[in-house]
Each structure stands twice: as structure tokens, then as C-alpha cells.
Amino acid sequence: MKVYLDDERVAPAGWTQVRWPDEAIKLLQAGAVTHFSLDHDLGNDQRGTWYDVLLWIEREVALCQFIPPASIEVHSANPAGRKRMLAAIESIMKIAS
């Protein structure tokens, strides 16, 4: 399953749309996510942020042998946010390998 986390943009064809981090985590917990793309600015930090999702993946990989999606991408237009997100993804992939 391809999961697209964004509170404003519409998911591309073939991707499952989720608007909030808790929705993304539920799908990740089910174990069927092969591709994951996320945005930085989700609009309502009380509902969670991109960091909540990547932190959850990192923790599960490190502590529970969770296998992360084969592809984790960033589709954010926020340059500083993109940089932070890519660093978090790099950390996840290092732990997973």
C-alpha cells in the first residue's frame, strides 16, 4: 500500500490519502505500507506532526524489528522542513540496515 500524508493536497492516483499522523501510524502498524510520502506542514499540530510519524517508525525499527516502508519520501515545499525530514529518514534507514 502507498500512503500519502497531507492535510491539503490530494493523493496521487494509486495512493491512499491520510490527513493526520495518527491515521498514518495506524496503517503503518498494520504492516502493509510499502511506500510512504509525507508533508511537513500539516496545519494542526494538536493532531500531530510529521515528526510524530517518523519518530514512531524510528522507535519501532530500533526496538521492535519493524521493517519500514521500502520508500519514504518527502513532498513538502518547505525547504528547511524537508531538510529535517530527510535527516530523520536517513536515520531510520541506517537503523534498519
C-alpha positions as CSV (number, residue, x, y, z in Angstrom):
1,M,0.0,0.0,0.0
2,K,1.2,3.5,-0.8
3,V,0.3,6.1,1.8
4,Y,0.2,9.8,1.3
5,L,0.1,12.0,4.4
6,D,-1.0,15.5,3.6
7,D,-3.8,17.7,5.1
8,E,-4.3,19.8,1.9
9,R,-3.0,18.1,-1.2
10,V,-4.9,15.2,-2.8
11,A,-3.0,11.9,-3.1
12,P,-1.8,10.9,-6.5
13,A,-3.6,8.0,-8.2
14,G,-2.8,4.7,-6.6
15,W,-2.0,6.2,-3.2
16,T,-4.1,6.0,0.0
17,Q,-4.8,9.5,1.4
18,V,-4.4,10.2,5.1
19,R,-4.7,13.7,6.6
20,W,-3.3,13.2,10.1
21,P,-0.3,11.4,11.7
22,D,-2.5,9.0,13.8
23,E,-4.1,7.8,10.6
24,A,-0.7,7.1,9.0
25,I,0.6,5.3,12.1
26,K,-2.5,3.0,12.2
27,L,-1.7,2.0,8.6
28,L,2.0,1.5,9.4
29,Q,1.1,-0.6,12.4
30,A,-1.0,-2.9,10.1
31,G,2.3,-3.6,8.2
32,A,1.1,-3.3,4.6
33,V,2.7,0.1,3.8
34,T,5.3,-0.2,1.1
35,H,5.7,3.4,0.1
36,F,5.1,6.4,2.3
37,S,5.1,10.1,1.3
38,L,4.6,12.9,3.8
39,D,4.3,16.7,4.0
40,H,5.9,18.9,6.6
41,D,3.3,21.5,7.3
42,L,0.1,19.6,8.4
43,G,-1.8,22.6,9.7
44,N,-2.9,21.4,13.1
45,D,0.0,20.5,15.5
46,Q,-2.6,19.3,18.1
47,R,-3.4,16.4,15.8
48,G,0.3,15.6,15.5
49,T,3.2,16.4,13.1
50,W,5.3,14.7,10.5
51,Y,7.8,14.2,13.3
52,D,5.4,12.0,15.3
53,V,5.2,9.6,12.4
54,L,8.9,9.4,11.7
55,L,9.7,9.1,15.4
56,W,7.2,6.3,15.7
57,I,8.8,4.5,12.7
58,E,12.3,5.0,14.1
59,R,11.4,3.7,17.6
60,E,9.6,0.6,16.1
61,V,12.6,-0.1,13.8
62,A,15.1,0.2,16.7
63,L,13.1,-1.6,19.4
64,C,10.7,-3.9,17.7
65,Q,12.4,-5.0,14.5
66,F,9.7,-3.2,12.5
67,I,10.5,-3.1,8.8
68,P,10.0,0.4,7.5
69,P,8.4,1.1,4.1
70,A,10.8,0.4,1.2
71,S,10.4,4.0,0.2
72,I,9.8,7.0,2.5
73,E,9.6,10.3,0.5
74,V,9.0,14.0,1.3
75,H,6.7,16.0,-0.8
76,S,6.9,19.2,1.2
77,A,7.5,22.6,-0.3
78,N,9.1,23.8,3.0
79,P,12.9,23.7,2.3
80,A,14.0,23.8,6.0
81,G,11.4,21.2,6.9
82,R,12.4,19.0,4.0
83,K,16.0,19.0,5.2
84,R,15.0,18.0,8.8
85,M,12.6,15.3,7.4
86,L,15.3,13.8,5.1
87,A,17.7,13.6,8.1
88,A,15.1,11.7,10.1
89,I,14.5,9.3,7.2
90,E,18.3,8.8,6.8
91,S,18.5,7.9,10.5
92,I,15.6,5.4,10.1
93,M,17.3,3.7,7.1
94,K,20.6,3.4,8.9
95,I,19.0,1.7,11.9
96,A,17.0,-0.6,9.6
97,S,20.1,-1.8,7.6
